[in-house]
Amino acid sequence: MVDFWSLGVLVFEMCCGWSPFYAEDTQQMYKNIAFGKVRFPRDTLTTEGRNFVKGLLNRNPKHRLGANDDAEELKR
């Protein structure tokens, strides 16, 4: 099984320059991972790009982008 959530983190970091769940405090970072909203810097990604990353970072593995058709779903 491929870990598309990790791919979402990697794509976000490559495009934005920091982790989507970054916090100086480790406990806060864990809270951000579990409950936080991903915030994109202005003018970093198109709406389509943001939706792609958000789909990869969906906390529910059953609803995550790629969960149904693996890489074929990512190509659409």
PDB file of N, CA, C and O in Angstrom, chain B, residues numbered from 101:
ATOM      1  N   MET B 101       0.846  -1.186   0.000  1.00  0.00           N
ATOM      2  CA  MET B 101       0.000   0.000   0.000  1.00  0.00           C
ATOM      3  C   MET B 101       0.890   1.248   0.000  1.00  0.00           C
ATOM      4  O   MET B 101       1.881   1.317   0.727  1.00  0.00           O
ATOM      5  N   VAL B 102       0.533   2.194  -0.798  1.00  0.00           N
ATOM      6  CA  VAL B 102       1.291   3.435  -0.909  1.00  0.00           C
ATOM      7  C   VAL B 102       0.772   4.438   0.107  1.00  0.00           C
ATOM      8  O   VAL B 102      -0.428   4.499   0.374  1.00  0.00           O
ATOM      9  N   ASP B 103       1.672   5.218   0.666  1.00  0.00           N
ATOM     10  CA  ASP B 103       1.281   6.215   1.666  1.00  0.00           C
ATOM     11  C   ASP B 103       1.112   7.572   0.994  1.00  0.00           C
ATOM     12  O   ASP B 103       2.056   8.357   0.910  1.00  0.00           O
ATOM     13  N   PHE B 104      -0.094   7.838   0.518  1.00  0.00           N
ATOM     14  CA  PHE B 104      -0.358   9.092  -0.180  1.00  0.00           C
ATOM     15  C   PHE B 104      -0.365  10.287   0.763  1.00  0.00           C
ATOM     16  O   PHE B 104      -0.127  11.413   0.328  1.00  0.00           O
ATOM     17  N   TRP B 105      -0.634  10.060   2.053  1.00  0.00           N
ATOM     18  CA  TRP B 105      -0.593  11.159   3.021  1.00  0.00           C
ATOM     19  C   TRP B 105       0.826  11.733   3.086  1.00  0.00           C
ATOM     20  O   TRP B 105       1.004  12.951   3.092  1.00  0.00           O
ATOM     21  N   SER B 106       1.825  10.863   3.133  1.00  0.00           N
ATOM     22  CA  SER B 106       3.217  11.323   3.154  1.00  0.00           C
ATOM     23  C   SER B 106       3.566  12.071   1.876  1.00  0.00           C
ATOM     24  O   SER B 106       4.318  13.045   1.911  1.00  0.00           O
ATOM     25  N   LEU B 107       3.028  11.624   0.756  1.00  0.00           N
ATOM     26  CA  LEU B 107       3.239  12.333  -0.505  1.00  0.00           C
ATOM     27  C   LEU B 107       2.665  13.741  -0.413  1.00  0.00           C
ATOM     28  O   LEU B 107       3.274  14.693  -0.900  1.00  0.00           O
ATOM     29  N   GLY B 108       1.499  13.879   0.207  1.00  0.00           N
ATOM     30  CA  GLY B 108       0.902  15.203   0.394  1.00  0.00           C
ATOM     31  C   GLY B 108       1.775  16.115   1.234  1.00  0.00           C
ATOM     32  O   GLY B 108       1.927  17.296   0.920  1.00  0.00           O
ATOM     33  N   VAL B 109       2.351  15.574   2.303  1.00  0.00           N
ATOM     34  CA  VAL B 109       3.263  16.359   3.147  1.00  0.00           C
ATOM     35  C   VAL B 109       4.474  16.789   2.327  1.00  0.00           C
ATOM     36  O   VAL B 109       4.884  17.948   2.382  1.00  0.00           O
ATOM     37  N   LEU B 110       5.042  15.865   1.572  1.00  0.00           N
ATOM     38  CA  LEU B 110       6.222  16.159   0.766  1.00  0.00           C
ATOM     39  C   LEU B 110       5.932  17.221  -0.296  1.00  0.00           C
ATOM     40  O   LEU B 110       6.719  18.152  -0.469  1.00  0.00           O
ATOM     41  N   VAL B 111       4.819  17.090  -1.001  1.00  0.00           N
ATOM     42  CA  VAL B 111       4.457  18.074  -2.031  1.00  0.00           C
ATOM     43  C   VAL B 111       4.252  19.448  -1.396  1.00  0.00           C
ATOM     44  O   VAL B 111       4.715  20.454  -1.934  1.00  0.00           O
ATOM     45  N   PHE B 112       3.563  19.497  -0.259  1.00  0.00           N
ATOM     46  CA  PHE B 112       3.353  20.766   0.434  1.00  0.00           C
ATOM     47  C   PHE B 112       4.700  21.396   0.788  1.00  0.00           C
ATOM     48  O   PHE B 112       4.921  22.578   0.528  1.00  0.00           O
ATOM     49  N   GLU B 113       5.601  20.606   1.381  1.00  0.00           N
ATOM     50  CA  GLU B 113       6.904  21.131   1.784  1.00  0.00           C
ATOM     51  C   GLU B 113       7.706  21.619   0.589  1.00  0.00           C
ATOM     52  O   GLU B 113       8.378  22.647   0.676  1.00  0.00           O
ATOM     53  N   MET B 114       7.648  20.901  -0.523  1.00  0.00           N
ATOM     54  CA  MET B 114       8.389  21.314  -1.718  1.00  0.00           C
ATOM     55  C   MET B 114       7.837  22.615  -2.297  1.00  0.00           C
ATOM     56  O   MET B 114       8.603  23.449  -2.780  1.00  0.00           O
ATOM     57  N   CYS B 115       6.534  22.794  -2.256  1.00  0.00           N
ATOM     58  CA  CYS B 115       5.906  23.985  -2.833  1.00  0.00           C
ATOM     59  C   CYS B 115       5.938  25.192  -1.903  1.00  0.00           C
ATOM     60  O   CYS B 115       6.068  26.328  -2.360  1.00  0.00           O
ATOM     61  N   CYS B 116       5.822  24.950  -0.603  1.00  0.00           N
ATOM     62  CA  CYS B 116       5.656  26.046   0.351  1.00  0.00           C
ATOM     63  C   CYS B 116       6.907  26.333   1.181  1.00  0.00           C
ATOM     64  O   CYS B 116       7.075  27.444   1.684  1.00  0.00           O
ATOM     65  N   GLY B 117       7.778  25.347   1.327  1.00  0.00           N
ATOM     66  CA  GLY B 117       9.018  25.570   2.060  1.00  0.00           C
ATOM     67  C   GLY B 117       8.968  25.218   3.532  1.00  0.00           C
ATOM     68  O   GLY B 117       9.952  25.420   4.244  1.00  0.00           O
ATOM     69  N   TRP B 118       7.848  24.697   4.007  1.00  0.00           N
ATOM     70  CA  TRP B 118       7.753  24.259   5.399  1.00  0.00           C
ATOM     71  C   TRP B 118       6.687  23.171   5.504  1.00  0.00           C
ATOM     72  O   TRP B 118       5.926  22.938   4.566  1.00  0.00           O
ATOM     73  N   SER B 119       6.648  22.518   6.650  1.00  0.00           N
ATOM     74  CA  SER B 119       5.687  21.442   6.884  1.00  0.00           C
ATOM     75  C   SER B 119       4.271  22.002   6.991  1.00  0.00           C
ATOM     76  O   SER B 119       4.084  23.092   7.531  1.00  0.00           O
ATOM     77  N   PRO B 120       3.273  21.279   6.487  1.00  0.00           N
ATOM     78  CA  PRO B 120       1.897  21.762   6.603  1.00  0.00           C
ATOM     79  C   PRO B 120       1.387  21.784   8.038  1.00  0.00           C
ATOM     80  O   PRO B 120       0.362  22.407   8.315  1.00  0.00           O
ATOM     81  N   PHE B 121       2.080  21.119   8.952  1.00  0.00           N
ATOM     82  CA  PHE B 121       1.633  21.032  10.342  1.00  0.00           C
ATOM     83  C   PHE B 121       2.651  21.628  11.301  1.00  0.00           C
ATOM     84  O   PHE B 121       2.621  21.334  12.496  1.00  0.00           O
ATOM     85  N   TYR B 122       3.550  22.461  10.795  1.00  0.00           N
ATOM     86  CA  TYR B 122       4.655  22.978  11.596  1.00  0.00           C
ATOM     87  C   TYR B 122       4.184  23.737  12.834  1.00  0.00           C
ATOM     88  O   TYR B 122       3.222  24.504  12.799  1.00  0.00           O
ATOM     89  N   ALA B 123       4.893  23.492  13.914  1.00  0.00           N
ATOM     90  CA  ALA B 123       4.750  24.256  15.153  1.00  0.00           C
ATOM     91  C   ALA B 123       6.074  24.124  15.893  1.00  0.00           C
ATOM     92  O   ALA B 123       6.717  23.076  15.829  1.00  0.00           O
ATOM     93  N   GLU B 124       6.485  25.169  16.592  1.00  0.00           N
ATOM     94  CA  GLU B 124       7.734  25.102  17.349  1.00  0.00           C
ATOM     95  C   GLU B 124       7.628  24.108  18.495  1.00  0.00           C
ATOM     96  O   GLU B 124       8.615  23.468  18.856  1.00  0.00           O
ATOM     97  N   ASP B 125       6.447  23.975  19.064  1.00  0.00           N
ATOM     98  CA  ASP B 125       6.204  23.061  20.170  1.00  0.00           C
ATOM     99  C   ASP B 125       5.772  21.697  19.618  1.00  0.00           C
ATOM    100  O   ASP B 125       4.854  21.618  18.801  1.00  0.00           O
ATOM    101  N   THR B 126       6.427  20.637  20.063  1.00  0.00           N
ATOM    102  CA  THR B 126       6.130  19.298  19.564  1.00  0.00           C
ATOM    103  C   THR B 126       4.688  18.891  19.820  1.00  0.00           C
ATOM    104  O   THR B 126       4.043  18.317  18.942  1.00  0.00           O
ATOM    105  N   GLN B 127       4.176  19.180  21.003  1.00  0.00           N
ATOM    106  CA  GLN B 127       2.791  18.818  21.318  1.00  0.00           C
ATOM    107  C   GLN B 127       1.810  19.548  20.401  1.00  0.00           C
ATOM    108  O   GLN B 127       0.816  18.969  19.961  1.00  0.00           O
ATOM    109  N   GLN B 128       2.092  20.812  20.117  1.00  0.00           N
ATOM    110  CA  GLN B 128       1.230  21.568  19.207  1.00  0.00           C
ATOM    111  C   GLN B 128       1.306  20.992  17.800  1.00  0.00           C
ATOM    112  O   GLN B 128       0.301  20.947  17.092  1.00  0.00           O
ATOM    113  N   MET B 129       2.495  20.550  17.392  1.00  0.00           N
ATOM    114  CA  MET B 129       2.635  19.937  16.078  1.00  0.00           C
ATOM    115  C   MET B 129       1.769  18.678  15.985  1.00  0.00           C
ATOM    116  O   MET B 129       1.111  18.451  14.970  1.00  0.00           O
ATOM    117  N   TYR B 130       1.767  17.860  17.043  1.00  0.00           N
ATOM    118  CA  TYR B 130       0.919  16.664  17.054  1.00  0.00           C
ATOM    119  C   TYR B 130      -0.560  17.043  16.954  1.00  0.00           C
ATOM    120  O   TYR B 130      -1.327  16.380  16.256  1.00  0.00           O
ATOM    121  N   LYS B 131      -0.954  18.100  17.648  1.00  0.00           N
ATOM    122  CA  LYS B 131      -2.343  18.568  17.568  1.00  0.00           C
ATOM    123  C   LYS B 131      -2.670  19.044  16.155  1.00  0.00           C
ATOM    124  O   LYS B 131      -3.751  18.779  15.631  1.00  0.00           O
ATOM    125  N   ASN B 132      -1.718  19.751  15.549  1.00  0.00           N
ATOM    126  CA  ASN B 132      -1.925  20.221  14.177  1.00  0.00           C
ATOM    127  C   ASN B 132      -2.117  19.049  13.216  1.00  0.00           C
ATOM    128  O   ASN B 132      -2.967  19.098  12.327  1.00  0.00           O
ATOM    129  N   ILE B 133      -1.320  17.997  13.401  1.00  0.00           N
ATOM    130  CA  ILE B 133      -1.443  16.817  12.542  1.00  0.00           C
ATOM    131  C   ILE B 133      -2.813  16.170  12.724  1.00  0.00           C
ATOM    132  O   ILE B 133      -3.458  15.780  11.751  1.00  0.00           O
ATOM    133  N   ALA B 134      -3.250  16.061  13.966  1.00  0.00           N
ATOM    134  CA  ALA B 134      -4.514  15.377  14.260  1.00  0.00           C
ATOM    135  C   ALA B 134      -5.749  16.215  13.948  1.00  0.00           C
ATOM    136  O   ALA B 134      -6.765  15.684  13.501  1.00  0.00           O
ATOM    137  N   PHE B 135      -5.663  17.536  14.183  1.00  0.00           N
ATOM    138  CA  PHE B 135      -6.874  18.360  14.111  1.00  0.00           C
ATOM    139  C   PHE B 135      -6.733  19.647  13.309  1.00  0.00           C
ATOM    140  O   PHE B 135      -7.742  20.256  12.953  1.00  0.00           O
ATOM    141  N   GLY B 136      -5.521  20.073  13.019  1.00  0.00           N
ATOM    142  CA  GLY B 136      -5.292  21.386  12.419  1.00  0.00           C
ATOM    143  C   GLY B 136      -5.708  21.471  10.959  1.00  0.00           C
ATOM    144  O   GLY B 136      -5.776  20.466  10.250  1.00  0.00           O
ATOM    145  N   LYS B 137      -5.981  22.677  10.536  1.00  0.00           N
ATOM    146  CA  LYS B 137      -6.336  22.948   9.148  1.00  0.00           C
ATOM    147  C   LYS B 137      -5.060  23.316   8.391  1.00  0.00           C
ATOM    148  O   LYS B 137      -4.242  24.091   8.886  1.00  0.00           O
ATOM    149  N   VAL B 138      -4.895  22.769   7.214  1.00  0.00           N
ATOM    150  CA  VAL B 138      -3.730  23.088   6.388  1.00  0.00           C
ATOM    151  C   VAL B 138      -3.939  24.464   5.777  1.00  0.00           C
ATOM    152  O   VAL B 138      -4.960  24.724   5.140  1.00  0.00           O
ATOM    153  N   ARG B 139      -2.969  25.334   5.975  1.00  0.00           N
ATOM    154  CA  ARG B 139      -3.046  26.699   5.443  1.00  0.00           C
ATOM    155  C   ARG B 139      -1.942  26.890   4.405  1.00  0.00           C
ATOM    156  O   ARG B 139      -0.772  26.596   4.650  1.00  0.00           O
ATOM    157  N   PHE B 140      -2.344  27.382   3.259  1.00  0.00           N
ATOM    158  CA  PHE B 140      -1.408  27.589   2.163  1.00  0.00           C
ATOM    159  C   PHE B 140      -1.012  29.059   2.098  1.00  0.00           C
ATOM    160  O   PHE B 140      -1.859  29.934   2.274  1.00  0.00           O
ATOM    161  N   PRO B 141       0.260  29.339   1.849  1.00  0.00           N
ATOM    162  CA  PRO B 141       0.642  30.737   1.642  1.00  0.00           C
ATOM    163  C   PRO B 141       0.009  31.259   0.354  1.00  0.00           C
ATOM    164  O   PRO B 141      -0.224  30.509  -0.594  1.00  0.00           O
ATOM    165  N   ARG B 142      -0.254  32.527   0.346  1.00  0.00           N
ATOM    166  CA  ARG B 142      -0.896  33.162  -0.802  1.00  0.00           C
ATOM    167  C   ARG B 142      -0.035  32.991  -2.056  1.00  0.00           C
ATOM    168  O   ARG B 142       1.190  33.100  -1.996  1.00  0.00           O
ATOM    169  N   ASP B 143      -0.670  32.730  -3.161  1.00  0.00           N
ATOM    170  CA  ASP B 143      -0.029  32.641  -4.478  1.00  0.00           C
ATOM    171  C   ASP B 143       1.014  31.532  -4.591  1.00  0.00           C
ATOM    172  O   ASP B 143       1.913  31.622  -5.427  1.00  0.00           O
ATOM    173  N   THR B 144       0.913  30.490  -3.768  1.00  0.00           N
ATOM    174  CA  THR B 144       1.878  29.397  -3.850  1.00  0.00           C
ATOM    175  C   THR B 144       1.410  28.308  -4.799  1.00  0.00           C
ATOM    176  O   THR B 144       2.197  27.797  -5.596  1.00  0.00           O
ATOM    177  N   LEU B 145       0.159  27.956  -4.721  1.00  0.00           N
ATOM    178  CA  LEU B 145      -0.405  26.905  -5.567  1.00  0.00           C
ATOM    179  C   LEU B 145      -1.708  27.390  -6.185  1.00  0.00           C
ATOM    180  O   LEU B 145      -2.399  28.245  -5.631  1.00  0.00           O
ATOM    181  N   THR B 146      -2.025  26.833  -7.330  1.00  0.00           N
ATOM    182  CA  THR B 146      -3.324  27.119  -7.937  1.00  0.00           C
ATOM    183  C   THR B 146      -4.410  26.439  -7.105  1.00  0.00           C
ATOM    184  O   THR B 146      -4.114  25.631  -6.225  1.00  0.00           O
ATOM    185  N   THR B 147      -5.646  26.768  -7.384  1.00  0.00           N
ATOM    186  CA  THR B 147      -6.760  26.107  -6.703  1.00  0.00           C
ATOM    187  C   THR B 147      -6.703  24.603  -6.940  1.00  0.00           C
ATOM    188  O   THR B 147      -6.944  23.816  -6.025  1.00  0.00           O
ATOM    189  N   GLU B 148      -6.389  24.210  -8.154  1.00  0.00           N
ATOM    190  CA  GLU B 148      -6.273  22.781  -8.475  1.00  0.00           C
ATOM    191  C   GLU B 148      -5.142  22.137  -7.670  1.00  0.00           C
ATOM    192  O   GLU B 148      -5.293  21.022  -7.171  1.00  0.00           O
ATOM    193  N   GLY B 149      -4.019  22.830  -7.545  1.00  0.00           N
ATOM    194  CA  GLY B 149      -2.893  22.321  -6.760  1.00  0.00           C
ATOM    195  C   GLY B 149      -3.235  22.185  -5.289  1.00  0.00           C
ATOM    196  O   GLY B 149      -2.869  21.201  -4.646  1.00  0.00           O
ATOM    197  N   ARG B 150      -3.931  23.168  -4.762  1.00  0.00           N
ATOM    198  CA  ARG B 150      -4.353  23.111  -3.355  1.00  0.00           C
ATOM    199  C   ARG B 150      -5.307  21.944  -3.121  1.00  0.00           C
ATOM    200  O   ARG B 150      -5.183  21.224  -2.130  1.00  0.00           O
ATOM    201  N   ASN B 151      -6.247  21.761  -4.027  1.00  0.00           N
ATOM    202  CA  ASN B 151      -7.191  20.649  -3.892  1.00  0.00           C
ATOM    203  C   ASN B 151      -6.476  19.304  -3.965  1.00  0.00           C
ATOM    204  O   ASN B 151      -6.844  18.362  -3.262  1.00  0.00           O
ATOM    205  N   PHE B 152      -5.460  19.214  -4.812  1.00  0.00           N
ATOM    206  CA  PHE B 152      -4.665  17.993  -4.921  1.00  0.00           C
ATOM    207  C   PHE B 152      -3.981  17.684  -3.588  1.00  0.00           C
ATOM    208  O   PHE B 152      -4.068  16.562  -3.089  1.00  0.00           O
ATOM    209  N   VAL B 153      -3.306  18.676  -3.018  1.00  0.00           N
ATOM    210  CA  VAL B 153      -2.608  18.476  -1.742  1.00  0.00           C
ATOM    211  C   VAL B 153      -3.610  18.183  -0.625  1.00  0.00           C
ATOM    212  O   VAL B 153      -3.383  17.290   0.191  1.00  0.00           O
ATOM    213  N   LYS B 154      -4.708  18.926  -0.583  1.00  0.00           N
ATOM    214  CA  LYS B 154      -5.731  18.669   0.441  1.00  0.00           C
ATOM    215  C   LYS B 154      -6.276  17.250   0.325  1.00  0.00           C
ATOM    216  O   LYS B 154      -6.529  16.596   1.337  1.00  0.00           O
ATOM    217  N   GLY B 155      -6.458  16.776  -0.896  1.00  0.00           N
ATOM    218  CA  GLY B 155      -6.935  15.410  -1.098  1.00  0.00           C
ATOM    219  C   GLY B 155      -5.958  14.381  -0.568  1.00  0.00           C
ATOM    220  O   GLY B 155      -6.361  13.371   0.010  1.00  0.00           O
ATOM    221  N   LEU B 156      -4.672  14.635  -0.765  1.00  0.00           N
ATOM    222  CA  LEU B 156      -3.645  13.729  -0.252  1.00  0.00           C
ATOM    223  C   LEU B 156      -3.561  13.776   1.263  1.00  0.00           C
ATOM    224  O   LEU B 156      -3.238  12.771   1.898  1.00  0.00           O
ATOM    225  N   LEU B 157      -3.848  14.932   1.850  1.00  0.00           N
ATOM    226  CA  LEU B 157      -3.725  15.104   3.301  1.00  0.00           C
ATOM    227  C   LEU B 157      -5.028  14.821   4.052  1.00  0.00           C
ATOM    228  O   LEU B 157      -5.125  15.105   5.246  1.00  0.00           O
ATOM    229  N   ASN B 158      -6.011  14.276   3.378  1.00  0.00           N
ATOM    230  CA  ASN B 158      -7.262  13.926   4.054  1.00  0.00           C
ATOM    231  C   ASN B 158      -6.956  12.942   5.178  1.00  0.00           C
ATOM    232  O   ASN B 158      -6.331  11.906   4.949  1.00  0.00           O
ATOM    233  N   ARG B 159      -7.394  13.262   6.381  1.00  0.00           N
ATOM    234  CA  ARG B 159      -7.082  12.417   7.545  1.00  0.00           C
ATOM    235  C   ARG B 159      -7.741  11.043   7.494  1.00  0.00           C
ATOM    236  O   ARG B 159      -7.245  10.090   8.094  1.00  0.00           O
ATOM    237  N   ASN B 160      -8.844  10.942   6.786  1.00  0.00           N
ATOM    238  CA  ASN B 160      -9.540   9.663   6.673  1.00  0.00           C
ATOM    239  C   ASN B 160      -8.951   8.885   5.495  1.00  0.00           C
ATOM    240  O   ASN B 160      -9.151   9.275   4.345  1.00  0.00           O
ATOM    241  N   PRO B 161      -8.233   7.797   5.759  1.00  0.00           N
ATOM    242  CA  PRO B 161      -7.598   7.042   4.673  1.00  0.00           C
ATOM    243  C   PRO B 161      -8.579   6.540   3.617  1.00  0.00           C
ATOM    244  O   PRO B 161      -8.198   6.368   2.459  1.00  0.00           O
ATOM    245  N   LYS B 162      -9.820   6.306   3.989  1.00  0.00           N
ATOM    246  CA  LYS B 162     -10.815   5.821   3.027  1.00  0.00           C
ATOM    247  C   LYS B 162     -11.250   6.906   2.054  1.00  0.00           C
ATOM    248  O   LYS B 162     -11.714   6.605   0.955  1.00  0.00           O
ATOM    249  N   HIS B 163     -11.104   8.170   2.451  1.00  0.00           N
ATOM    250  CA  HIS B 163     -11.507   9.293   1.600  1.00  0.00           C
ATOM    251  C   HIS B 163     -10.314  10.021   0.993  1.00  0.00           C
ATOM    252  O   HIS B 163     -10.490  10.967   0.225  1.00  0.00           O
ATOM    253  N   ARG B 164      -9.126   9.596   1.325  1.00  0.00           N
ATOM    254  CA  ARG B 164      -7.904  10.242   0.838  1.00  0.00           C
ATOM    255  C   ARG B 164      -7.760  10.029  -0.666  1.00  0.00           C
ATOM    256  O   ARG B 164      -8.112   8.973  -1.190  1.00  0.00           O
ATOM    257  N   LEU B 165      -7.244  11.032  -1.346  1.00  0.00           N
ATOM    258  CA  LEU B 165      -6.970  10.923  -2.772  1.00  0.00           C
ATOM    259  C   LEU B 165      -6.038   9.738  -2.999  1.00  0.00           C
ATOM    260  O   LEU B 165      -5.002   9.626  -2.344  1.00  0.00           O
ATOM    261  N   GLY B 166      -6.398   8.869  -3.909  1.00  0.00           N
ATOM    262  CA  GLY B 166      -5.610   7.675  -4.188  1.00  0.00           C
ATOM    263  C   GLY B 166      -6.092   6.445  -3.452  1.00  0.00           C
ATOM    264  O   GLY B 166      -5.592   5.349  -3.702  1.00  0.00           O
ATOM    265  N   ALA B 167      -7.044   6.593  -2.558  1.00  0.00           N
ATOM    266  CA  ALA B 167      -7.514   5.460  -1.750  1.00  0.00           C
ATOM    267  C   ALA B 167      -8.280   4.434  -2.575  1.00  0.00           C
ATOM    268  O   ALA B 167      -8.274   3.247  -2.249  1.00  0.00           O
ATOM    269  N   ASN B 168      -8.931   4.875  -3.627  1.00  0.00           N
ATOM    270  CA  ASN B 168      -9.771   3.959  -4.398  1.00  0.00           C
ATOM    271  C   ASN B 168      -9.047   3.317  -5.575  1.00  0.00           C
ATOM    272  O   ASN B 168      -9.102   2.100  -5.749  1.00  0.00           O
ATOM    273  N   ASP B 169      -8.381   4.118  -6.369  1.00  0.00           N
ATOM    274  CA  ASP B 169      -7.738   3.601  -7.582  1.00  0.00           C
ATOM    275  C   ASP B 169      -6.235   3.825  -7.593  1.00  0.00           C
ATOM    276  O   ASP B 169      -5.618   3.829  -8.658  1.00  0.00           O
ATOM    277  N   ASP B 170      -5.647   4.008  -6.434  1.00  0.00           N
ATOM    278  CA  ASP B 170      -4.206   4.245  -6.307  1.00  0.00           C
ATOM    279  C   ASP B 170      -3.756   5.361  -7.243  1.00  0.00           C
ATOM    280  O   ASP B 170      -4.400   6.408  -7.308  1.00  0.00           O
ATOM    281  N   ALA B 171      -2.675   5.155  -7.958  1.00  0.00           N
ATOM    282  CA  ALA B 171      -2.086   6.213  -8.778  1.00  0.00           C
ATOM    283  C   ALA B 171      -3.011   6.653  -9.906  1.00  0.00           C
ATOM    284  O   ALA B 171      -2.922   7.795 -10.358  1.00  0.00           O
ATOM    285  N   GLU B 172      -3.886   5.786 -10.365  1.00  0.00           N
ATOM    286  CA  GLU B 172      -4.822   6.166 -11.430  1.00  0.00           C
ATOM    287  C   GLU B 172      -5.697   7.333 -10.990  1.00  0.00           C
ATOM    288  O   GLU B 172      -6.021   8.210 -11.791  1.00  0.00           O
ATOM    289  N   GLU B 173      -6.075   7.340  -9.729  1.00  0.00           N
ATOM    290  CA  GLU B 173      -6.901   8.422  -9.200  1.00  0.00           C
ATOM    291  C   GLU B 173      -6.130   9.739  -9.180  1.00  0.00           C
ATOM    292  O   GLU B 173      -6.714  10.806  -9.372  1.00  0.00           O
ATOM    293  N   LEU B 174      -4.827   9.668  -8.949  1.00  0.00           N
ATOM    294  CA  LEU B 174      -4.008  10.882  -8.911  1.00  0.00           C
ATOM    295  C   LEU B 174      -3.852  11.504 -10.292  1.00  0.00           C
ATOM    296  O   LEU B 174      -3.657  12.714 -10.409  1.00  0.00           O
ATOM    297  N   LYS B 175      -3.935  10.702 -11.318  1.00  0.00           N
ATOM    298  CA  LYS B 175      -3.750  11.193 -12.685  1.00  0.00           C
ATOM    299  C   LYS B 175      -4.924  12.022 -13.182  1.00  0.00           C
ATOM    300  O   LYS B 175      -4.783  12.788 -14.135  1.00  0.00           O
ATOM    301  N   ARG B 176      -6.085  11.877 -12.543  1.00  0.00           N
ATOM    302  CA  ARG B 176      -7.292  12.576 -13.009  1.00  0.00           C
ATOM    303  C   ARG B 176      -7.301  14.015 -12.643  1.00  0.00           C
ATOM    304  O   ARG B 176      -8.251  14.728 -12.968  1.00  0.00           O
TER     305      ARG B 176
END
